[in-house]
Amino acid sequence: MQDTRIALLGIILTSHDSVEKLNHLLSQYSSYIIGRMGVPYREKNISIISVALDAPNDIISSLSGKIGMLPGVSSKTIYTKS
């Protein structure tokens, strides 16, 4: 069994054109997702999403990288220390 880490993936969505692709990516990695919370910020026309993960480093990096390449999407990942 591969070691896993807990991580929080923060996502800011500024283009609703990428919503379908983002949701598809998240569903592909759903077995690693502990929880997800989305907050629409209607005044600024953006969405703020946080995704809690329990996964191997390479899985977390892969998901974060794929999400960060979507147009109109910014992401940042923070990890537990151990």
Backbone as CSV, one residue per row, in Angstrom:
resi,resn,N_x,N_y,N_z,CA_x,CA_y,CA_z,C_x,C_y,C_z
1,MET,0.847,-1.195,0.000,0.000,0.000,0.000,0.886,1.250,0.000
2,GLN,0.508,2.186,-0.806,1.280,3.418,-0.930,0.908,4.392,0.189
3,ASP,1.920,5.110,0.710,1.658,6.110,1.736,0.809,7.232,1.169
4,THR,-0.109,7.715,1.982,-0.957,8.827,1.550,-0.716,10.028,2.451
5,ARG,-1.118,11.181,1.942,-1.056,12.426,2.710,-2.412,13.102,2.644
6,ILE,-2.664,13.914,3.629,-3.866,14.743,3.633,-3.479,16.074,3.001
7,ALA,-4.310,16.542,2.094,-4.040,17.811,1.409,-5.344,18.566,1.222
8,LEU,-5.207,19.868,1.119,-6.335,20.729,0.810,-6.032,21.430,-0.501
9,LEU,-6.896,21.232,-1.466,-6.751,21.843,-2.785,-7.731,23.008,-2.867
10,GLY,-7.195,24.214,-2.971,-8.021,25.408,-3.110,-8.123,25.779,-4.574
11,ILE,-9.344,26.018,-5.032,-9.591,26.302,-6.445,-10.416,27.577,-6.555
12,ILE,-9.987,28.472,-7.435,-10.787,29.661,-7.756,-11.122,29.589,-9.237
13,LEU,-12.386,29.604,-9.511,-12.897,29.463,-10.868,-13.417,30.819,-11.339
14,THR,-12.738,31.391,-12.324,-13.139,32.703,-12.843,-13.827,32.609,-14.196
15,SER,-13.820,31.434,-14.803,-14.479,31.216,-16.090,-15.394,30.010,-15.978
16,HIS,-16.644,30.220,-16.197,-17.585,29.105,-16.090,-17.487,28.160,-17.279
17,ASP,-16.646,28.483,-18.255,-16.426,27.602,-19.398,-15.718,26.317,-18.984
18,SER,-15.019,26.330,-17.859,-14.244,25.168,-17.411,-14.967,24.316,-16.369
19,VAL,-16.195,24.643,-16.041,-16.917,23.928,-14.982,-17.059,22.444,-15.307
20,GLU,-17.456,22.132,-16.513,-17.668,20.732,-16.886,-16.365,19.932,-16.805
21,LYS,-15.275,20.493,-17.307,-13.977,19.809,-17.262,-13.499,19.644,-15.820
22,LEU,-13.703,20.668,-15.002,-13.309,20.599,-13.599,-14.083,19.501,-12.879
23,ASN,-15.395,19.469,-13.065,-16.217,18.443,-12.415,-15.835,17.043,-12.895
24,HIS,-15.485,16.915,-14.168,-15.063,15.623,-14.702,-13.764,15.167,-14.021
25,LEU,-12.797,16.083,-13.880,-11.543,15.737,-13.199,-11.796,15.314,-11.756
26,LEU,-12.618,16.078,-11.066,-12.905,15.750,-9.668,-13.600,14.393,-9.548
27,SER,-14.466,14.066,-10.491,-15.124,12.757,-10.432,-14.142,11.629,-10.728
28,GLN,-13.144,11.879,-11.576,-12.123,10.868,-11.858,-11.305,10.540,-10.601
29,TYR,-11.113,11.519,-9.740,-10.306,11.343,-8.528,-11.179,11.208,-7.279
30,SER,-12.443,10.903,-7.453,-13.391,10.905,-6.328,-13.037,9.917,-5.226
31,SER,-12.334,8.845,-5.556,-11.993,7.867,-4.518,-10.981,8.429,-3.509
32,TYR,-10.318,9.528,-3.863,-9.339,10.161,-2.976,-9.907,11.379,-2.250
33,ILE,-11.099,11.801,-2.623,-11.685,13.020,-2.063,-12.418,12.711,-0.762
34,ILE,-12.007,13.400,0.304,-12.654,13.256,1.606,-13.915,14.113,1.642
35,GLY,-13.805,15.334,1.122,-14.934,16.256,1.117,-14.671,17.413,0.179
36,ARG,-15.741,18.090,-0.169,-15.650,19.196,-1.126,-16.673,20.254,-0.738
37,MET,-16.248,21.515,-0.831,-17.165,22.616,-0.542,-16.993,23.677,-1.610
38,GLY,-18.087,24.115,-2.175,-18.050,25.167,-3.176,-18.859,26.369,-2.717
39,VAL,-18.304,27.545,-2.928,-18.977,28.781,-2.538,-19.045,29.701,-3.757
40,PRO,-20.247,29.963,-4.261,-20.355,30.920,-5.359,-20.282,32.350,-4.815
41,TYR,-19.412,33.141,-5.375,-19.299,34.546,-4.972,-19.908,35.355,-6.118
42,ARG,-21.200,35.491,-6.061,-21.966,36.070,-7.172,-21.584,37.514,-7.478
43,GLU,-21.240,38.281,-6.453,-20.886,39.684,-6.670,-19.656,39.833,-7.554
44,LYS,-18.747,38.851,-7.488,-17.510,38.890,-8.285,-17.562,37.923,-9.467
45,ASN,-18.664,37.173,-9.582,-18.855,36.192,-10.645,-17.742,35.134,-10.665
46,ILE,-17.369,34.647,-9.459,-16.378,33.581,-9.347,-16.921,32.496,-8.416
47,SER,-16.271,31.357,-8.440,-16.583,30.283,-7.492,-15.309,29.908,-6.758
48,ILE,-15.450,29.658,-5.471,-14.333,29.258,-4.623,-14.627,27.845,-4.152
49,ILE,-13.699,26.933,-4.431,-13.920,25.525,-4.124,-12.749,25.011,-3.291
50,SER,-13.057,24.276,-2.247,-12.009,23.605,-1.483,-12.276,22.106,-1.535
51,VAL,-11.200,21.345,-1.739,-11.301,19.896,-1.854,-10.297,19.278,-0.884
52,ALA,-10.782,18.485,0.050,-9.912,17.771,0.988,-9.614,16.394,0.406
53,LEU,-8.321,16.043,0.400,-7.880,14.792,-0.218,-7.080,13.938,0.758
54,ASP,-7.159,12.645,0.586,-6.283,11.683,1.254,-5.772,10.789,0.132
55,ALA,-4.535,11.049,-0.312,-4.025,10.375,-1.505,-2.503,10.367,-1.509
56,PRO,-1.908,9.516,-2.329,-0.456,9.561,-2.505,-0.041,10.895,-3.131
57,ASN,1.197,11.316,-2.865,1.700,12.589,-3.397,1.514,12.723,-4.904
58,ASP,1.818,11.657,-5.651,1.742,11.752,-7.108,0.313,11.958,-7.593
59,ILE,-0.658,11.410,-6.902,-2.063,11.601,-7.269,-2.480,13.042,-6.999
60,ILE,-2.101,13.561,-5.846,-2.441,14.945,-5.495,-1.805,15.908,-6.502
61,SER,-0.545,15.692,-6.815,0.158,16.551,-7.770,-0.466,16.475,-9.152
62,SER,-0.842,15.290,-9.562,-1.459,15.104,-10.879,-2.780,15.861,-10.973
63,LEU,-3.631,15.695,-9.975,-4.924,16.390,-9.979,-4.723,17.896,-9.950
64,SER,-3.858,18.372,-9.073,-3.603,19.810,-8.960,-3.073,20.379,-10.274
65,GLY,-2.152,19.669,-10.903,-1.595,20.132,-12.172,-2.629,20.195,-13.278
66,LYS,-3.464,19.164,-13.373,-4.502,19.141,-14.411,-5.518,20.261,-14.197
67,ILE,-5.883,20.495,-12.942,-6.839,21.565,-12.647,-6.226,22.924,-12.960
68,GLY,-4.961,23.111,-12.591,-4.289,24.384,-12.829,-4.119,24.725,-14.301
69,MET,-4.193,23.723,-15.179,-4.056,23.963,-16.613,-5.371,24.355,-17.281
70,LEU,-6.472,24.235,-16.562,-7.765,24.607,-17.150,-7.852,26.127,-17.296
71,PRO,-8.405,26.611,-18.395,-8.551,28.061,-18.573,-9.502,28.657,-17.541
72,GLY,-9.092,29.768,-16.959,-9.936,30.466,-15.994,-9.975,29.808,-14.626
73,VAL,-8.993,28.938,-14.344,-8.957,28.231,-13.063,-7.587,28.421,-12.425
74,SER,-7.579,28.790,-11.142,-6.343,28.871,-10.357,-6.458,27.864,-9.224
75,SER,-5.330,27.231,-8.888,-5.372,26.276,-7.787,-4.084,26.329,-6.986
76,LYS,-4.200,25.938,-5.740,-3.057,25.882,-4.828,-3.312,24.733,-3.864
77,THR,-2.259,23.989,-3.569,-2.399,22.832,-2.693,-1.539,23.017,-1.452
78,ILE,-2.117,22.701,-0.308,-1.339,22.668,0.939,-1.435,21.264,1.508
79,TYR,-0.349,20.821,2.141,-0.229,19.461,2.645,-0.036,19.448,4.149
80,THR,-0.387,18.309,4.749,-0.011,18.107,6.144,1.503,17.966,6.203
81,LYS,2.078,18.195,7.362,3.531,18.145,7.494,4.083,16.747,7.420
82,SER,3.294,15.757,7.775,3.816,14.380,7.723,2.889,13.466,6.968
